[in-house]
């Protein structure tokens, strides 16, 4: 049976929303740049999509519906537009799936299959806390990420924290037609496992 998604970034005990959650940012959502100015009251779907991301106990995480996404943003006073939900929710889901795919690449060949595969334990959104790598790249003149998440992944009892920096790519035209994202996903250097993985990745081993 599928369960709800990981906890809200600002309240690790209450929200059913999934990893890239625009309701988590402070006064202005880090995802608000992708919203239009439409004020139409489009009907909001209550259907939820099951992700490909396994939970620690049973089933996979489930993404929020359009109605849940809208309500979460409204609670945070982000002034969401109902008409935007049909665009934003699929983007939210697709970015999460891409992040998980990148984590799977890091985890390939590390033994997770022995216990049924790796699992996403939880996550924390840190839109205002830049990672050391992001700060360094910004000093070199690169654009800053618009969001950051830390995901905790369990591999047969070994837990690894992954840092995910979210960047927007170059696009032309209307945002809903030409959105482009770049995700910088890597293990954090706060454990021996993370250091070992980064060193092996650097040397291609």
C-alpha angles and dihedrals in degrees: 000000000000119000136203122286126266122291127286114271094238098039114035093196111049122039127092093200127117133247103282096052117168091196090072101072122094122248095335121036116238085225096048091098088074095057123099127219096247115135097190116130100230115182111261121225120231093200116117128207121223112230128221089239114109122226121226095250113023140344128352134298114269122222120231120261122243089260093051092046091051093047093049092053093045090054088056092049094242092141096233121195117226092219091059095059094080088060102035099047095056089047090051091051095044093051090051091051091050091050091052091049090055091050090051089056090055092047097047113123095008097111102261091129089068090075100034098279136299121305134210106237100181144316141218127209116221105177093160098042113080119206118239090253092051091049091050093049090048090054088053090056102263122136116267120246115259093219142011133202134184114210123193112214125191120213109184092315097324110110121204127185115222123200116214120192114192119211131179117232128219113283140168131210126014117357095236092057102043109031114151128182136190119198121199103200123178141140115270118249094234097100138043090246092055093047092048092050093049093048092048090048091050092053093040095242 
